[in-house]
C-alpha cells in the first residue's frame, strides 16, 4: 500500500494525539478516532488503534500511577464489563459501512457529552446506579469505536477529583478495558499484522506526544485548543456519518 503525503501526515498526527491525549489533554482524543477511520476501513481502524491506545495508557500510568482513585475504578468495573460484551456483539455483526456510520455517530455523541462537562461537574453521582450506567456506556462505546473518553470524563468530573487523580484514574480504567478488548478484537479479525506494524512505526510519535502533553500543555491556551479539537472532530465525524 502506497501512502500519500496527506495520509502520512494524518498518521503522524494520530501518533502524537495518542500520547498527547493520554498525558495532557483528553479532549484531543476526540479527533483521533475519526482520523483513523479516514486512514483505514472503518471496522479495521478500531483494531489498528487499540495497541496504540494501550501504549498511550501505559505511558500515562508512568506519569500518574500514584494518583488513581481505585474506589472509583471498582465502581465502574461491573458496568464496563457488561457494556464491553454488548459492544463485542455489535462489532461481530457490523460491516465497514455500518462501522463507518457508527464511528461518526459516536464521535458526535462524544462531542455532545463533552459539551455537558460544566453541567456534570455540578451534579452528584453518589447513587450506585450512576457508575453502572456510565461504566456500561463507556464499555460499549469503547469496544465499538474507541470513543468512550468523554463519557468517563463526565463521570469523573462529577466526583470532584484533582487533575492528577482524574488523569490517573482515566489511565488505569482504559488500560484495563483496552487490554480486555484485545482477545475480542483478535477473535473478530480486526487486529492484524499490518495494523501492528503501523502502530509500531508510530511509537516514537506516541512517546513524543506523551512528552508534549506533560511539558507543553501549560504554555498554550487550553480553551482555544479544546475548541479547535471539538470543531475538527465535529467536521470529521459528520463526514464519516454521511459518507465520504
Buried (B, 14 or more C-beta within 10 A) or exposed (E): EEEEEEEEEBBBBBBBBBBBBBBBBBBBBBBBBBBBBBBBBBBBBBBBBBBBBBBBBBBBBEBBEEBBBEEBBEBBBBBBBBBBBBBBBBBEEBEBEBBBBBBBBBBBBBBEBBEBBEEBEEEEBEEEEBBBBBBBBBBBBBBBBBBBBBBBBBBBBBBEBEEEBBBBBBBBBBBBBBEBBBEBBEEBEBBBEEBBEBBEEBBEBBBBBBBBBBEEBEEEEEEEBBEBBBEBBBEBBEBBBEEE
